[in-house]
Amino acid sequence: MNNRLVEANFRQARQRLLQMHYDSGVGHIGGNLSAIDAMMITFHEFMQPADRFILSKGHSAGALYTVLWSLGLLTDDDLKTFHRDATLLAGHPPVRGLPQVDFATGSLGHGLSLASGTALAFRLKRTDGHVFCMTSDGEWQEGSTWEAFVFACHHRLSNLTILVDHNGLQGFGNTAEVASMNPLAKRIAGFDADIRIVPGHDADAIRLEMQRRTEGPQVIVLQTVKGKGVSFMENQMEWHYRPLNEALYRQALQELDAA
């Protein structure tokens, strides 16, 4: 494991994420802010060269690109191309062009299947690689996610960690109102996997669970806040889509600076 991140790293990443989205005039900010803390910890502190990360909730690609920028794998000039014509940094992870991205994702419910297959391939090839998969809570309403989870549990994929960004909101409202799977952890608990619920913005709590090794797939349900760190975004469904204007962008930066 690498040196631990400090709060300044998280703040800088959130600010850079907001700048990238503001410069591009692109929304999907709320779900990026709910996921970025766990993604920063995963990439900076846990992932080894042989490991793979699959972002099943592909609309949080901005967080992924920001994390890669924080590692020096993307430049400021790269981030300026976000969502532009002919960019490698599309609104969802691209099918080619970034060595850290194995699969184009964004059709929710597909990422866990890809992650489970990759984890089994590592085992069959006797490779030490570990697979991390970030899912949304909304995509656990989809049958393909459960089929992949059955597969992962059946094969006892101990080299698979599933992170669930459980922010309680999706494109058309509250997950409990759209198609309730609450409490999600209780539904998952019926399967042969190691399941833990942690505060999704508590770095030490996330680290503690990710350090654990299990005999089958590991599921970490991250209790997160959509739009975390920006008062007018927090727990507001509209920030699943809405882009920032200049006044709101300046306000958001000020709030992050003061945090």
QUIKA-V254092 format. One line per field, one symbol per residue. ss: DSSP state (H for helix, E for strand, C for the rest). psi: psi as a letter, one per 20 degrees, with the letter a starting at -180 (. if undefined). burial: + if it has 24 or more other ideal C-beta (glycine too) atoms within 12 Angstrom, else -. A space follows every 50 residues. Layout:
ss->???
psi->???
burial->???
This chain:
ss->CCCCCCHHHHHHHHHHHHHHHHHHCCCCHHHHHHHHHHHHHHHHHHCCCC CEEEECCHHHHHHHHHHHHHCCCCCHHHHCCCCCCCCCCCCCCCCCCCCC CCCCCCCCCCHHHHHHHHHHHHHHCCCCCCEEEEEECHHHHCHHHHHHHH HHHHCCCCCEEEEEEECCEECCEEHHHHHCCCCHHHHHCCCCCEEEEEEC CCHHHHHHHHCCCCCCCEEEEEECCCCCCCCCCCCCHHHHCCCCCHHHHH HHHHHHHHC
psi->prqqqrhhggggggghgggghghikqbkhghghhihghhgggghihprhi rqponhmiikhggghgghghijiqrhhghiipjrpjqimriqprhrhoii ohqprhnqihhhgggghgghggghjlqiqqppporrhhijiphhghghgg ggggjlnikppoponmijqahjbphhhgnpjqpghhghiirmropqpqpi joghgggghihqqriaqppooonrppkpiogihpkohhjhhprprgghgg ggggghhi.
burial->----+---++++++++++++++++-++++++++++++++++++++++--- +++++++++++++++++++++--+----+--++---++++++++---+-+ ++++++-+++++++++++++-+------++++++++++++++--++-++- +++-+-+++++++++++++++---+-----+--++--+--+-++++++-+ +-+-+++-++---+-+++++++++++++++--++-++-++++++---++- -++-++---
